[in-house]
Amino acid sequence: MKIKKKIITVISFLNWLKNYPIEIHKKFFILRDYLYLFKIKGITTEEYYQFEFEKRDAAFRKNFLGINEQRYYLDSLNPIKYCSVARNKYFAHKILEKTGIKKSELYCYYNPEAKYEEKSENASNLESVLQILQNKNVYACVIKTTESSHGDNVFVINNIEYKKNDAVLFLFNGEKVMLSSIIGDKSLIFESIVRQTKQFSEFNHSSVNTIRFMTTLYPDGTVKIIATFIKIGRLGKCVDNAGNGGNVDVCVDLESGEIKYAIQFDGWRNIKDIDIHPDSKSQLNGTIIDNWQSIKEEVIKYQQAFPFCKAAGWDIAITDNGPIVIEVNDFWDTTGQFFIRRGWRNEIRNCYLAWEKKGNQIKSFRRTNALKVDHLKKIVAVR
């Protein structure tokens, strides 16, 4: 079985090399370059292709953090016992709320597997959902599944028309659906709609355009913001997710709050540099984010109040009342390193080493890793 698996891996790699979009006389360079980077960094063929490593300078190549090495660090920094704190939107909502971190208002939590005595916000069927929403006079909200990511299964409801045993939901795009068609076997949360500032709405008014703050928490309580970038939706889209393309992304300078490196991201190797948003025509590059210093100070407090994840990716909406957490991520893809034009390996690795020195060891791996532990330890040892 092991031999068969190795043969399949080799064939797959040779097909990747054969189809790599580069002149045939340069294929040997790609082969040699990838094998070298795999040995010292453990990067995948997908990462090599997506980030076009054959074009990257030495600084980016050295500090790029691939998914395999990242898994190793985050298994220690964000251990399995706290996994659901960030992954389940209801759990995250309640914990953030209790720690004083600003969130949108939670109207209702629906779980079809439960039976609730207390029904001020907890529901287990259509009848109780209707009762809670009507009691709170909810006529607009956002509905999300509790376990989804990448902007999937998000419904923005601009109006609700209550019926005797159901309700008509008027979606942001003009479509109508019945509440009964959404209430099913998946848990849901019903939240208030976030109203972003005029500045962020001008980037694209149909989506909440969030800033991704990458933060690390050290044993002495120090928080470092290691990267910031904004995911901006396209006209008519209600989500801003960047992972699969179809949006606009910009880097935000950590010190000044100035937007730079704006791109139209329509998928890997289908990316172009831009200065203005292609739909709203709003100026991007050179724009300074209002109240940047105070926003950073708030996010630092958020990380200090949320020690369950010592390396976190915060999706932050900017409102007239300050930054509000849309989501906190204990694991993330590598895409942001493209947006900020640099890697974040040193920053994540340094945090990991600080906690390791304090005695924080990996008890168990919770993510499938393509690399053997001995290989990973050699990669971690490289400065």
C-alpha positions, 0 to 999 in steps of 0.5 A, a space after each residue: 500500500 505504501 509503495 502504491 501511494 508513493 507511485 501515485 504521488 510521483 505520477 501526480 507530481 510529474 503531471 503537475 510539472 508537465 502542466 506548469 505554465 512555463 517554457 519547456 526549457 525552464 521545467 528543470 529549474 522549476 523541478 529543482 527549485 520546488 524540490 529545494 523549497 519542499 525540503 527546507 520549507 515543506 511548501 506544496 505544489 499548489 502553493 508554488 503554483 499559486 504564489 508563482 515562486 519562480 518569480 519571487 524575491 529571496 526575502 519573500 521566499 525565505 519568510 513565506 509560511 506554507 500550510 504544512 509548517 503553519 499547521 505545526 505552529 498552530 497546533 501548539 498556539 491554538 490547541 484542540 481543546 479550544 478549537 470550537 471556541 473559534 470554529 463555532 460561531 455561537 460559542 465564539 459569539 458568547 465568549 467574545 460577548 462575555 469578555 467585552 469584545 464588541 460584536 453584532 447583537 445576537 438575536 437568536 440561536 437555532 439548534 434542531 438537536 436541542 430542547 430549550 427551557 429558556 427561549 429568550 434567544 435559544 430555539 429548536 424549531 420554526 415556531 420558537 425562532 418566529 417567537 424570538 424574532 417577533 418578540 424582539 421586533 426583528 425586521 432585518 438581520 444576518 443569518 449564518 450557519 454556525 460551522 461555515 467559513 469563507 462567506 458560505 451560507 450567509 443570508 442578509 435579510 433586509 426585511 421580514 414579513 411575518 405570517 401566521 406560521 412562517 415568515 417571508 425573508 426579503 434578501 439584500 439582492 431582491 430575492 424572497 425565501 420562506 424562513 421555513 426553507 432555511 430552518 432545517 438540520 443545520 444550526 443557525 445564528 441570527 445577528 443584527 446587520 453591521 453598518 460600516 462607516 461611510 469610508 468603508 461603504 464607499 469602497 463597496 456598499 453591498 458588502 461589509 468590507 472587513 479588515 483582517 488583523 493577524 495578531 500574536 499573543 506572547 507569554 508576557 501578555 504582549 500582542 503584536 499585529 503582524 499583518 493587516 489587509 482588507 477584503 472588499 466585495 464586488 458590486 451586488 455581493 454581500 460577502 468579501 471573502 478572498 479565499 476563492 477569488 472574485 473580490 478586491 484586496 488591499 494591504 494596509 500599512 501597519 504603522 500609517 493605515 495607508 492602503 497599498 498594493 490594491 489588486 483585483 483577485 479573480 483567482 490565482 494567476 488571474 490577478 491584476 494591480 489596480 488603483 481604484 475599485 472596479 465597480 464603485 470607482 473609489 480610490 484605494 491606493 493612498 487612502 488612509 484608514 480613518 482612526 487607524 491608531 485607535 482601531 489597532 489599540 482596540 484589536 490589541 485589547 481583543 487579542 489580550 482578552 481572547 487567550 484561547 487563540 495565541 495566533 488569530 486572524 480577526 475579521 473586523 468591521 469598522 463602524 461609527 462605534 468603532 471596530 466590531 468582530 465579525 469572526 475570529 479564526 484559529 486557522 487560516 489560508 496562506 492567501 494574505 501573504 500575497 496581498 501584503 507582498 511578504 511572508 509572516 513566517 518569522 512572526 508566527 514562528 517567534 510566537 511559537 518559540 516563545 510559548 515553547 520556551 515557557 513549556 507550551 508543547 504540542 500534546 496532539 496534532 489536530 490537523 492532517 499534515 502531509 509532512 512527517 514530524 521529523 521533517 517538520 522539526 527540521 523546517 522549524 529549526 531553520 532560521 
